[in-house]
Amino acid sequence: MADGEYLCLTLLANPDETESQFKSRLTAAWTQLLRSAKDTYDAVYAEAKAFERTSGVVSRAYMVATEAALAVAAALAASGVTALALDADDVYTKYEASGSEWFQIAH
């Protein structure tokens, strides 16, 4: 894998969970990841600017370095946050992960 390649990790709210509730749960999960596995957290490059709906629930997408995407997904799953299955063939460049619909995460 070349440096600067990313996978899109889409995190899903629980059924009937509001955007506000999901946002709070995501904040707690990301904080836990940052405190327990900073190197894994640092692989998260960008966050979608807006929440969306996926499969009938609130969702939020993140661009994660390809080599760490599984570790990030597993760490979040351990915190109770589910994600869509990663598609290893759907790779994004740094340019694509820097578009106007993404916030870059400062590390």
Backbone as numpy.savetxt, mean C-alpha at the origin, in Angstrom:
# Nx Ny Nz CAx CAy CAz Cx Cy Cz
15.06 -7.90 -11.06 14.22 -6.71 -11.06 15.10 -5.46 -11.06
14.75 -4.57 -11.89 15.52 -3.33 -11.99 15.15 -2.40 -10.84
16.11 -1.58 -10.46 15.86 -0.57 -9.43 14.78 0.39 -9.93
13.88 0.77 -9.04 12.85 1.72 -9.42 11.62 1.10 -10.03
11.38 -0.19 -9.79 10.15 -0.83 -10.26 9.24 -1.05 -9.07
7.94 -0.87 -9.31 6.96 -0.91 -8.23 5.75 -1.76 -8.61
5.14 -2.32 -7.58 3.86 -3.02 -7.73 2.81 -2.20 -7.00
1.59 -2.29 -7.48 0.49 -1.60 -6.83 -0.14 -2.54 -5.80
-0.11 -2.13 -4.56 -0.70 -2.89 -3.47 -1.99 -2.18 -3.07
-3.13 -2.85 -3.27 -4.42 -2.27 -2.94 -4.93 -2.88 -1.64
-5.09 -2.03 -0.64 -5.54 -2.45 0.69 -7.05 -2.26 0.77
-7.72 -3.21 1.43 -9.18 -3.23 1.47 -9.73 -3.05 2.88
-10.77 -2.24 2.98 -11.47 -2.08 4.25 -12.31 -3.33 4.51
-12.74 -3.46 5.73 -13.68 -4.53 6.06 -15.05 -4.16 5.51
-15.92 -5.15 5.27 -17.28 -4.82 4.82 -17.94 -3.87 5.82
-18.64 -2.88 5.32 -19.35 -1.88 6.12 -18.44 -0.94 6.91
-17.13 -1.00 6.71 -16.21 -0.08 7.37 -16.21 1.24 6.58
-16.35 2.35 7.28 -16.35 3.65 6.61 -14.92 4.04 6.21
-14.82 5.03 5.35 -13.52 5.54 4.95 -12.75 6.04 6.17
-13.42 6.75 7.05 -12.79 7.29 8.26 -12.27 6.16 9.16
-13.06 5.13 9.34 -12.64 4.00 10.17 -11.44 3.29 9.54
-11.52 3.09 8.23 -10.43 2.43 7.52 -9.15 3.26 7.59
-9.29 4.56 7.43 -8.14 5.46 7.51 -7.46 5.34 8.87
-8.23 5.29 9.93 -7.67 5.14 11.28 -6.95 3.80 11.43
-7.55 2.75 10.89 -6.93 1.43 10.98 -5.65 1.37 10.16
-5.65 2.02 9.00 -4.42 2.07 8.19 -3.31 2.83 8.91
-3.66 3.94 9.53 -2.66 4.72 10.27 -2.01 3.86 11.34
-2.80 3.11 12.07 -2.26 2.24 13.12 -1.37 1.14 12.52
-1.79 0.55 11.41 -1.01 -0.52 10.78 0.31 0.01 10.23
0.27 1.17 9.57 1.50 1.75 9.03 2.45 2.16 10.16
1.91 2.70 11.25 2.74 3.08 12.39 3.43 1.85 12.98
2.69 0.75 13.10 3.25 -0.50 13.61 4.37 -0.99 12.69
4.14 -0.93 11.38 5.16 -1.38 10.43 6.41 -0.49 10.52
6.22 0.80 10.60 7.34 1.73 10.71 8.17 1.44 11.95
7.51 1.17 13.06 8.22 0.91 14.32 8.88 -0.46 14.38
8.27 -1.45 13.73 8.77 -2.82 13.85 9.66 -3.27 12.69
9.49 -2.65 11.52 10.26 -3.07 10.35 10.47 -1.89 9.41
11.31 -0.95 9.84 11.51 0.28 9.09 11.98 0.03 7.65
12.85 -0.95 7.45 13.33 -1.25 6.09 12.17 -1.67 5.19
11.26 -2.44 5.72 10.09 -2.86 4.95 9.21 -1.64 4.66
8.97 -0.82 5.67 8.17 0.39 5.49 8.80 1.30 4.42
10.11 1.40 4.42 10.80 2.28 3.48 10.62 1.86 2.02
10.16 0.64 1.77 9.92 0.17 0.41 8.61 0.73 -0.17
7.80 1.38 0.69 6.55 1.98 0.22 6.89 3.35 -0.35
6.68 3.50 -1.65 7.11 4.71 -2.35 6.02 5.78 -2.40
4.77 5.35 -2.65 3.71 6.34 -2.85 2.36 5.80 -2.40
1.48 6.74 -2.07 0.11 6.42 -1.65 -0.84 7.14 -2.60
-1.89 6.47 -3.00 -2.90 7.13 -3.84 -3.48 8.31 -3.09
-3.74 9.40 -3.80 -4.29 10.59 -3.15 -5.71 10.38 -2.66
-6.43 9.47 -3.28 -7.84 9.29 -2.93 -8.15 7.84 -2.57
-9.08 7.68 -1.66 -9.64 6.37 -1.40 -10.55 6.04 -2.58
-10.72 4.75 -2.85 -11.61 4.30 -3.92 -12.51 3.21 -3.35
-13.30 2.61 -4.21 -14.09 1.45 -3.85 -13.65 0.31 -4.75
-13.33 -0.81 -4.13 -12.90 -2.01 -4.85 -13.70 -3.18 -4.30
-14.32 -3.93 -5.17 -15.12 -5.08 -4.76 -16.14 -4.70 -3.69
-16.70 -3.50 -3.79 -17.75 -3.06 -2.88 -17.30 -2.51 -1.55
-15.98 -2.37 -1.33 -15.48 -1.83 -0.06 -14.52 -0.68 -0.33
-14.28 0.13 0.68 -13.31 1.22 0.58 -11.92 0.61 0.38
-11.11 1.26 -0.44 -9.76 0.76 -0.68 -8.79 1.93 -0.84
-7.52 1.61 -0.67 -6.45 2.61 -0.87 -5.28 1.88 -1.52
-4.70 2.49 -2.54 -3.60 1.88 -3.27 -2.26 2.49 -2.87
-1.23 1.68 -2.95 0.13 2.09 -2.62 1.07 1.52 -3.67
2.11 2.26 -3.99 3.18 1.77 -4.86 4.32 1.31 -3.95
4.69 0.05 -4.13 5.67 -0.59 -3.26 6.77 -1.20 -4.13
8.02 -1.05 -3.71 9.14 -1.64 -4.45 8.88 -3.13 -4.66
9.10 -3.59 -5.88 8.77 -4.97 -6.22 9.41 -5.98 -5.28
10.67 -5.76 -4.91 11.38 -6.74 -4.09 10.86 -6.82 -2.66
10.07 -5.86 -2.23 9.56 -5.85 -0.86 8.04 -5.93 -0.77
7.37 -6.00 -1.90 5.90 -5.95 -1.90 5.27 -7.08 -1.09
5.79 -8.29 -1.21 5.23 -9.40 -0.44 5.44 -9.21 1.05
6.59 -8.69 1.44 6.87 -8.46 2.85 5.96 -7.38 3.42
5.70 -6.33 2.64 4.80 -5.26 3.09 3.39 -5.82 3.25
2.92 -6.56 2.24 1.58 -7.15 2.31 1.44 -8.09 3.50
2.46 -8.90 3.76 2.42 -9.84 4.88 2.40 -9.10 6.21
3.20 -8.05 6.34 3.24 -7.27 7.58 1.89 -6.61 7.85
1.28 -6.08 6.81 -0.03 -5.45 6.98 -1.10 -6.48 7.30
-1.02 -7.65 6.67 -1.97 -8.73 6.97 -1.87 -9.14 8.43
-0.64 -9.15 8.97 -0.44 -9.48 10.38 -1.09 -8.44 11.29
-1.28 -7.23 10.77 -1.96 -6.17 11.52 -3.46 -6.14 11.24
-3.94 -7.10 10.47 -5.36 -7.19 10.19 -5.85 -6.43 8.98
-4.93 -6.00 8.11 -5.31 -5.27 6.90 -5.17 -6.22 5.71
-6.26 -6.43 4.99 -6.22 -7.31 3.84 -5.92 -6.53 2.57
-5.42 -7.25 1.57 -5.04 -6.64 0.31 -5.47 -7.53 -0.84
-5.64 -6.92 -1.98 -5.83 -7.70 -3.20 -4.53 -8.43 -3.47
-4.63 -9.55 -4.17 -3.43 -10.30 -4.55 -2.54 -9.42 -5.43
-1.25 -9.47 -5.17 -0.30 -8.72 -5.98 -0.17 -9.37 -7.35
-0.04 -8.55 -8.37 0.18 -9.04 -9.73 1.62 -8.72 -10.10
2.49 -9.71 -10.02 3.92 -9.51 -10.27 4.21 -9.08 -11.71
3.25 -9.27 -12.62 3.45 -8.87 -14.01 3.01 -7.43 -14.28
2.32 -6.82 -13.32 1.82 -5.45 -13.49 2.79 -4.50 -12.79
3.91 -4.25 -13.43 5.01 -3.47 -12.85 4.94 -2.02 -13.33
5.20 -1.10 -12.41 5.19 0.33 -12.71 6.60 0.90 -12.56
6.90 1.90 -13.35 8.19 2.59 -13.23 8.07 3.69 -12.18
9.19 4.23 -11.79 9.18 5.34 -10.84 8.41 6.52 -11.42
8.52 6.74 -12.71 7.78 7.81 -13.37 6.27 7.60 -13.21
5.80 6.39 -13.44 4.37 6.09 -13.32 3.90 6.21 -11.87
4.76 5.86 -10.93 4.42 5.92 -9.51 4.56 7.33 -8.95
4.91 8.27 -9.80 5.08 9.67 -9.37 4.03 10.59 -9.99
3.02 10.02 -10.61 2.00 10.83 -11.27 1.21 11.68 -10.30
0.37 12.53 -10.85 -0.38 13.48 -10.03 -1.39 12.82 -9.10
-1.72 11.56 -9.33 -2.68 10.88 -8.45 -2.01 10.19 -7.25
-0.70 10.40 -7.09 0.06 9.76 -6.01 0.74 10.79 -5.14
0.76 10.51 -3.82 1.61 11.25 -2.87 2.87 10.44 -2.68
4.04 11.04 -2.86 5.27 10.33 -2.56 5.47 10.36 -1.05
5.88 9.24 -0.49 6.06 9.12 0.95 7.51 9.47 1.29
7.66 10.46 2.12 9.00 10.89 2.55 9.56 9.88 3.54
10.79 9.50 3.33 11.44 8.55 4.25 12.68 9.17 4.83
